[in-house]
Amino acid sequence: MKRIMVRCKDKYIDMEKNTDMMEKVVSLCKRRGFVFQGSEIYGGLKGTWDFGPLGVLLNNNIKREWWKMFVEAREDMYGLDAAILMNAKVWEASGHVAGFFDPLVEDTETGERFRADHLLKDIGIDADGMSLEKIDSTIAEHGVKSPKGNALSPARQFNMMFESRIGATAGPEGTVYLRPETAQGIFVNFKNVLDSMSPKIPFGIAQVGKAFRNEIAPREFLFRVREFEQMEIEYFVKEADWETEYEKLRLDIQRWHEHIGLSSENIREYEVPEKDLAHYSKRTIDFEYNYPGKGFDELAGFAYRTDHDLKNHMKASGVSMEYIEPDGSRFVPHVLEPSFGVGRAITAILCEAYTEDEMNGEIRTYLKLPAYLAPYRVAVSPLLKNKPELVEKARAVFAALKKEFGNVAYDENGNIGKRYRRQDEIGTPACIVIDFETLGQENPELKDTVTVRNRDTGEQERVVIADLVEYLK
Ligand code: ATP
């Protein structure tokens, strides 16, 4: 089959395959040990994915960079790591028990379940805020069927929280929920942080951790899953300052998306219209990414949640959530909430980085990842693996770099060309080769120098071993 390659935004896009670019990314993830289907050997468990050796590295790099930018580089942020299991009263006060629902419809023939709002979105109708009756009448009016062409059941509400039981307690007192967002762990610790750290307003509390949602129809790789990680901040402000602080954080979120390599034309800020805002929110922006084959959809959310959460917890728990000014005046702070999903960030980063080009007359695939996100910072190889003197030197260079960077690969399988392709495909920014020149056998001037090959250009440079760390930094 003839391939049609089009150069677009510094990328070669294969037009015949563009629509299944996501499939290519998913297949690369499986083949190269980034992401596997959860419980795969037992046929999988829908909505769950496992991170393999390279996925763990990428995942950790993203979270580390996020923590560095939003917590360590600032004076106004405090970290937190709350328990996943929380008292059920938390979810009653937050409104999740009574209202964390999605509208569900069933295929009347197969019993398959779908989100009614997603089926309507597919035909261009925004069902946000629609009652169940309105959803039913809209489905009837437009003749919406299940993807298999069968009639749909009436819509009903489906609570997305996973329920479990704690200890041996029977009855409703034993009910616990897996947290559907990390945010509430922050609100219930607000007073603890105030009392222990005496922060000055405005300040934020940041948390990275797992969240669980019993999604009706998990789909699109890591985009909509049942178990995922969030990186969230609750930023506490005086009510009068919310607009100024919102603008500052909005720019910080933009900087973050730049930092993880997402191009500005693939990011869109969707201002949620007033009629679709959650009842407690006065402003929400969805940061959307242009996912291949899917189009723009939510990557991260940024909501102004007023004082809704702290007030609800204050009322339900009886514990004061007031901030006290040096002059003794008290108030319940208002809250700005930037909320990021790690899985959606990984999907966007991989799609953005996935590149096909032509090198030495061959099509090659590589991940153009920023060096600080790449699973391996650098790979080290001896030119030939059956020459002990090359191997010994390569192992010494590898050990020194590993001590410095940690995430360094040692690769001696196949010929050099194959090693380069393999490292390109997983996004390793640089490959170092120890050859006979390194040993100074042919040209003494080149003793203790190595070849460093650049992933993106394929160009090679000779670098003195002693300068490698500095060169790669
Ligand atoms: P959506 O409308 O797409 O369901 P949401 O508005 O419910 O998302 P939030 O409650 O704002 O999402 O959660 C914050 C972030 O958590 C989202 O921007 C997304 O990155 C991530 N997230 C939420 N639900 C999921 C999920 N089921 N799978 C993967 N990531 C998710």
Residues whose N, C-alpha, C, O or C-beta is under 5 A from the ligand:
A	BS01	ATP	R213 E215 L222 F223 R224 V225 F228 E298 L299 A300 G301 S339 F340 G341 G343 R344
